[in-house]
Amino acid sequence: MNIRYAGLLLLIAVLLLAGWGGARAFQEIQSAGGAVMPTTKVKRGDVTFHVSAQGALQGGKSQVLTAPMTGSREIVLTTLRLPGELVGKDAVIAEFDTTEETYKLREAEADLAEAELQVKQSEYESQAREEELVYELIKARADLKVAAIERIRNPLIAAMSAQQNDITHQAAKERLEKLERDYPARKSAAVSSTAIQIAARDKAKMLAATARRNIEMMTLRAPMAGYVNVERNQNSNFFYQGMQLPLLQVGDAVRPGMPVAQIPDLSTWEATAEIGEEDRGHIALGQPAVVELVALPGKKLSGAVSNVGGTTGPPWNRRFECKLSIQGATAEMRPGMTARVVIATHTARNVLWIPAQALYESDGRKFVYLESAGSFVAKDVTLVRRGESQVIVDGLREGDVVAMANPTQNQERAKKDGGATKAIAK
């Protein structure tokens, strides 16, 4: 028992000694200086600049479905699939109100039926006129022959009767010549009357066919299997700066030709991201990128910039849409998944660089706090290019030590704490 008590007393003594030593060391550090100044050295090497953004996953090579060109100023949606809904090929995506076109079709069909009757009536009348003309010609020729026979008797009859026969013969001859001369024009007039009725019938047919085609066009079908990406209502009056337009929904009136929905191709994938306008000049087609899906942690996909859209948004938040094609798609991927995108925009070779937090700006100046003779002095530099975590500068030398925090603020804190600023190189 004595040995156990002796061991316990020895352990307590060791712990007390360790505590006293730690307190003594802490007091020495406090007396030497309390404020820690992180520093870094100016380095020379290759610097790759990146642009990071958050976006969403979607199928590539989208097929856009637009409101049909029916001649109406606006048409109303009566059916619309939900955003993100999976559909098969030829599935109905949207339908529009066909009331006006149905009325036009019925009106055109009624006009067509009436025009058909008018054509038949005109054809019968034309045929009757032609038969009448033929009869008149036959009769005129017969009258001329009779008159010619009567003239043969002229030497045997009285002079007055002979003169009457000559007059009759001449009149019959002139009538026949007139009928033969007018026959083509009179026949053409009969044919023209029928042609007018045929043209009216053809117009009614065309109007009926147009109405049927418009009614058919008012049903939008999926050109391929995929999912529905509903477009925003560009015809909406509820729009404020900084706010996105609402998605289309049943009951909305849209203009002909306006996008209604997209059907992305799920055999190819792409990511879309909204990027700030300040990076617009750094993004170019074909730049490599890494895409990480939030829903699939640890899964990184390679991609490349495939499309750069126009800049939109309010003056204080101008952004543009960037699309990236993705390689190495997997079965776990789903449309709408959140994607973190990192685009490698440019690699600068053999340049001087420092961490971005070591560069300061004030009143248009760009400067660093350069270590000199145990203190830090502000030194102006030229900013060549800024990245998310690194900046390329001119005006420094490789190996120069610069502060990673504002020395003035650190010194003020150190005075309050009763210590001096102490530099720690990084």
C-alpha positions in Angstrom: 0.0 0.0 0.0 2.9 2.4 0.8 4.4 1.8 -2.6 1.0 2.6 -4.3 0.7 5.9 -2.3 4.2 6.8 -3.2 3.6 6.3 -6.9 0.4 8.4 -6.8 2.3 11.2 -5.0 5.0 11.1 -7.6 2.5 11.3 -10.5 0.8 14.3 -8.9 4.2 16.0 -8.5 5.0 15.4 -12.2 1.7 17.0 -13.3 2.2 20.0 -11.1 5.7 20.5 -12.5 4.4 20.2 -16.1 1.6 22.8 -15.4 4.1 25.2 -13.9 6.4 24.8 -16.9 3.5 25.5 -19.4 2.5 28.6 -17.5 6.0 29.8 -17.5 6.4 29.3 -21.2 3.1 31.1 -21.9 4.3 34.1 -19.8 7.6 34.1 -21.8 5.7 34.2 -25.1 3.4 37.0 -23.9 6.4 39.0 -22.8 8.2 38.4 -26.1 5.3 39.7 -28.2 1.6 38.8 -28.6 0.7 39.7 -32.2 1.5 37.2 -34.8 2.2 38.5 -38.3 1.8 35.9 -41.1 4.2 36.5 -44.0 5.0 34.9 -47.3 7.7 35.0 -49.9 7.4 36.3 -53.5 7.6 33.3 -55.7 8.4 32.7 -59.4 6.8 30.0 -61.4 3.8 29.0 -63.5 0.4 30.2 -62.4 -2.9 28.7 -63.7 -5.9 30.9 -63.3 -9.3 29.5 -62.7 -12.9 30.7 -62.7 -15.2 29.0 -60.3 -19.0 29.0 -60.5 -22.0 27.0 -59.4 -24.5 25.7 -61.9 -26.8 22.8 -62.8 -26.6 19.6 -64.8 -28.8 19.1 -67.9 -28.9 17.1 -71.0 -27.1 18.4 -74.0 -28.2 19.2 -77.6 -31.7 20.4 -76.5 -34.5 20.5 -79.0 -36.6 23.7 -78.6 -40.4 23.5 -78.9 -41.9 26.8 -79.9 -45.4 28.2 -80.1 -46.9 27.6 -83.6 -47.1 30.4 -86.2 -50.9 30.4 -86.6 -51.5 34.0 -87.5 -53.0 34.8 -84.2 -51.5 37.5 -82.0 -51.4 35.3 -78.9 -52.4 31.8 -78.1 -53.2 30.3 -74.7 -51.6 27.2 -73.1 -54.2 24.6 -72.0 -51.8 21.7 -71.2 -48.1 21.8 -70.2 -45.9 19.1 -68.7 -44.2 19.8 -65.4 -40.5 20.9 -65.3 -38.1 18.0 -65.1 -40.8 15.4 -66.1 -39.4 12.4 -68.0 -41.2 11.8 -71.3 -40.9 9.4 -74.3 -40.6 10.2 -77.9 -43.8 11.8 -79.4 -45.3 12.4 -76.0 -47.5 15.5 -75.7 -45.6 18.3 -74.1 -47.9 21.2 -74.5 -51.3 22.0 -76.1 -52.9 25.4 -76.9 -56.5 26.6 -77.1 -57.9 25.7 -80.5 -61.2 27.5 -80.2 -60.4 30.2 -82.8 -58.9 27.7 -85.3 -61.8 25.3 -84.8 -64.2 28.2 -85.7 -62.1 29.0 -88.8 -62.1 25.4 -89.8 -65.9 25.1 -89.6 -66.3 28.3 -91.4 -63.9 27.2 -94.2 -65.6 23.8 -94.4 -69.0 25.5 -94.8 -67.6 27.8 -97.5 -66.0 24.8 -99.2 -69.3 22.9 -99.3 -71.1 26.0 -100.8 -68.2 26.4 -103.3 -68.5 22.8 -104.4 -72.2 23.4 -105.2 -71.3 26.6 -107.0 -68.7 24.8 -109.1 -71.2 22.1 -110.1 -73.9 24.6 -110.9 -71.4 26.7 -113.0 -70.2 23.6 -114.8 -73.8 22.6 -115.7 -74.6 26.2 -116.8 -71.4 26.3 -118.9 -72.3 23.0 -120.5 -75.8 24.3 -121.3 -74.4 27.5 -122.8 -72.0 25.5 -125.0 -74.8 23.3 -126.2 -76.9 26.4 -126.9 -74.0 27.9 -128.9 -73.6 24.7 -130.9 -77.3 24.6 -131.6 -77.2 28.2 -132.8 -74.3 27.4 -135.1 -76.1 24.4 -136.5 -79.3 26.4 -137.0 -77.4 29.3 -138.6 -75.7 26.9 -141.1 -79.0 25.3 -141.9 -80.6 28.7 -142.4 -77.8 29.7 -144.8 -78.3 26.5 -146.8 -82.0 27.1 -147.1 -81.4 30.7 -148.2 -78.9 29.5 -150.8 -81.5 27.0 -152.1 -84.1 29.7 -152.3 -81.7 31.8 -154.4 -81.5 29.1 -157.0 -85.1 29.9 -157.9 -84.4 33.6 -158.5 -84.4 33.4 -162.3 -87.8 31.7 -162.2 -89.6 34.1 -159.9 -90.4 37.7 -159.8 -87.7 40.3 -159.3 -89.0 41.4 -155.9 -89.1 37.8 -154.6 -85.6 37.2 -156.0 -84.4 40.4 -154.2 -86.0 39.2 -151.0 -84.1 35.8 -151.3 -80.8 37.7 -151.7 -81.4 39.7 -148.6 -82.4 36.6 -146.6 -79.3 34.8 -147.9 -77.0 37.7 -146.9 -78.5 38.0 -143.5 -78.1 34.2 -142.8 -74.5 34.4 -144.0 -73.7 37.4 -141.7 -75.4 35.7 -138.8 -73.4 32.6 -139.2 -70.1 34.6 -139.6 -70.9 36.5 -136.4 -71.7 33.3 -134.5 -68.5 31.7 -135.7 -66.6 34.8 -134.8 -68.1 35.1 -131.3 -68.2 31.4 -130.5 -64.6 31.3 -128.9 -65.3 34.4 -126.7 -68.7 33.2 -125.6 -67.3 29.7 -124.8 -64.4 31.3 -123.0 -66.8 33.4 -120.9 -68.6 30.3 -119.9 -65.4 28.5 -118.9 -64.2 31.6 -117.0 -67.3 31.6 -114.9 -66.6 28.1 -113.9 -62.9 28.9 -113.3 -64.0 31.7 -110.8 -66.1 29.2 -108.9 -63.2 26.7 -108.9 -60.9 29.3 -107.5 -63.3 30.1 -104.7 -63.5 26.4 -104.0 -59.7 26.1 -103.9 -59.5 29.0 -101.6 -62.0 27.4 -99.2 -60.0 24.2 -99.4 -56.7 26.0 -98.6 -58.3 27.8 -95.6 -59.7 24.5 -94.3 -56.3 22.8 -94.7 -54.6 25.7 -93.0 -57.0 25.5 -90.0 -56.4 21.8 -89.8 -52.7 22.2 -89.9 -52.8 25.0 -87.3 -54.9 22.8 -85.0 -52.4 20.0 -85.4 -49.5 22.4 -84.8 -51.1 23.4 -81.5 -50.1 20.1 -80.0 -46.3 20.1 -79.3 -44.7 16.6 -79.1 -41.4 15.5 -77.8 -39.0 14.9 -80.8 -37.0 12.4 -78.7 -37.1 10.8 -75.2 -35.8 13.0 -72.4 -37.1 15.4 -69.8 -39.0 18.6 -70.0 -37.2 21.9 -69.4 -40.0 24.5 -69.3 -39.0 28.0 -70.6 -39.6 31.3 -68.8 -42.5 33.4 -69.8 -41.0 36.2 -71.9 -44.6 37.6 -72.4 -44.9 38.2 -68.6 -45.7 41.7 -67.3 -44.4 40.8 -63.8 -40.7 41.6 -64.2 -38.5 43.6 -61.9 -34.8 44.3 -62.1 -32.7 41.5 -60.5 -35.6 39.0 -60.7 -36.0 36.2 -63.1 -39.0 35.8 -65.3 -41.5 33.2 -64.1 -41.8 29.8 -65.8 -44.6 29.2 -68.2 -47.7 27.6 -66.9 -51.2 26.6 -68.0 -53.3 29.6 -68.8 -50.4 31.8 -70.0 -50.8 33.6 -73.3 -47.7 33.3 -75.5 -46.7 34.9 -78.8 -46.3 32.7 -81.9 -42.7 31.6 -82.3 -41.9 32.0 -78.5 -40.0 29.1 -76.9 -42.2 27.0 -74.7 -40.0 24.0 -73.6 -36.8 22.2 -74.3 -36.2 18.5 -74.5 -32.5 17.9 -73.8 -30.8 14.8 -75.1 -29.9 12.5 -72.2 -27.3 10.7 -74.3 -25.1 13.8 -73.9 -24.7 16.0 -70.8 -23.7 19.5 -70.1 -23.5 21.9 -67.2 -24.7 25.5 -67.2 -23.3 28.1 -64.9 -23.9 31.8 -64.3 -20.6 33.7 -64.2 -19.9 37.3 -63.3 -19.3 39.8 -66.1 -15.8 40.6 -64.8 -14.7 37.1 -66.0 -16.3 37.4 -69.5 -13.0 38.2 -71.2 -11.3 35.2 -69.6 -13.7 32.6 -70.8 -13.2 31.1 -74.3 -14.6 28.0 -76.2 -12.7 24.8 -75.6 -11.2 25.7 -72.2 -10.8 22.7 -70.0 -12.9 22.4 -66.8 -13.6 20.2 -63.9 -17.2 19.6 -62.9 -18.1 18.2 -59.4 -21.6 17.1 -58.6 -22.8 17.9 -55.1 -25.1 14.9 -55.1 -22.2 12.6 -56.0 -19.3 13.6 -53.6 -15.9 12.7 -54.8 -17.1 12.3 -58.4 -15.2 14.7 -60.7 -15.9 14.9 -64.4 -13.9 16.5 -67.1 -15.5 19.0 -69.4 -14.9 21.9 -71.8 -16.5 25.2 -72.5 -19.0 24.7 -75.3 -21.0 27.9 -75.4 -20.8 31.4 -73.9 -24.0 33.4 -73.8 -24.8 37.1 -73.7 -24.5 39.2 -70.5 -27.8 40.0 -68.7 -29.0 41.3 -65.3 -29.1 44.6 -63.4 -26.0 46.9 -63.5 -24.9 45.8 -60.0 -25.0 42.1 -60.9 -24.3 41.5 -64.6 -23.8 37.8 -65.4 -23.6 35.6 -68.4 -24.5 31.9 -69.0 -21.7 29.5 -69.7 -22.3 25.9 -71.0 -19.8 23.1 -70.6 -19.9 19.8 -72.4 -19.2 16.8 -70.0 -17.3 13.6 -70.7 -17.6 10.4 -68.7 -21.3 10.5 -67.8 -22.6 7.9 -65.3 -25.9 6.3 -64.7 -26.3 8.2 -61.4 -26.5 11.6 -63.1 -29.8 13.3 -63.1 -31.0 16.6 -64.7 -31.0 19.5 -62.3 -28.2 18.3 -60.0 -26.1 21.1 -58.6 -22.7 21.3 -60.2 -19.5 23.0 -59.0 -17.5 24.2 -62.1 -13.9 25.1 -62.1 -12.6 26.4 -65.5 -8.9 26.7 -66.2 -8.7 29.9 -68.2 -5.0 30.6 -68.6 -1.5 29.6 -67.5 1.1 32.3 -67.1 4.6 31.0 -67.4 7.6 32.0 -65.2 6.0 35.0 -63.5 6.3 36.6 -60.0 3.2 35.9 -57.9 1.9 36.2 -54.4 -1.3 35.1 -52.6 -4.2 37.4 -53.4 -4.7 38.4 -49.7 -1.2 39.9 -49.7 -2.2 42.6 -52.2 -3.8 45.7 -50.9 -5.7 48.6 -52.6 -6.4 52.1 -51.4 -7.3 55.3 -53.3 -6.4 53.6 -56.6 -3.0 52.4 -55.3 -2.0 48.7 -55.3 0.6 47.9 -52.8 2.1 45.2 -50.5 3.7 45.4 -47.0 7.3 44.5 -47.7 9.5 43.4 -44.8 12.5 45.7 -44.4 14.9 45.9 -41.5 12.6 44.1 -39.1 9.5 46.1 -39.9 7.0 46.3 -42.8 6.7 49.2 -45.3 4.1 49.8 -47.9 5.5 49.3 -51.4 3.6 50.1 -54.6 3.3 47.3 -57.2 1.8 46.8 -60.6 -1.0 44.2 -60.8 -0.5 42.2 -64.0 -3.4 39.8 -63.5 -5.7 38.7 -60.6 -6.9 35.2 -59.9 -9.1 33.8 -57.2 -6.2 32.9 -54.9 -3.1 34.3 -56.7 -2.0 37.5 -58.3 0.8 38.3 -60.7 2.7 41.5 -59.9 5.6 43.6 -61.0 7.8 45.7 -58.7 9.0 42.9 -56.4 11.9 40.4 -56.4 11.8 36.7 -56.0 12.2 35.9 -52.3 11.0 39.2 -51.0 8.9 38.7 -47.8 5.5 40.4 -47.7 2.9 40.5 -45.0 -0.3 38.5 -45.3 -2.1 40.9 -43.0 -2.1 44.6 -42.4 0.9 45.3 -40.0 -0.6 48.6 -38.8 -3.7 46.8 -37.5 -1.6 44.1 -36.0 0.6 46.6 -34.2 -2.4 48.4 -32.8 -3.7 45.2 -31.4 -0.3 44.3 -30.1 -0.1 47.7 -28.2 -3.4 47.0 -26.6 -2.3 43.5 -25.6 1.1 44.8 -24.4 3.1 42.9 -27.0 5.0 43.5 -30.2 4.4 42.3 -33.7 6.1 39.0 -34.5 6.5 37.8 -38.1 5.9 34.2 -39.0 7.1 33.2 -42.5 4.9 31.0 -44.7 
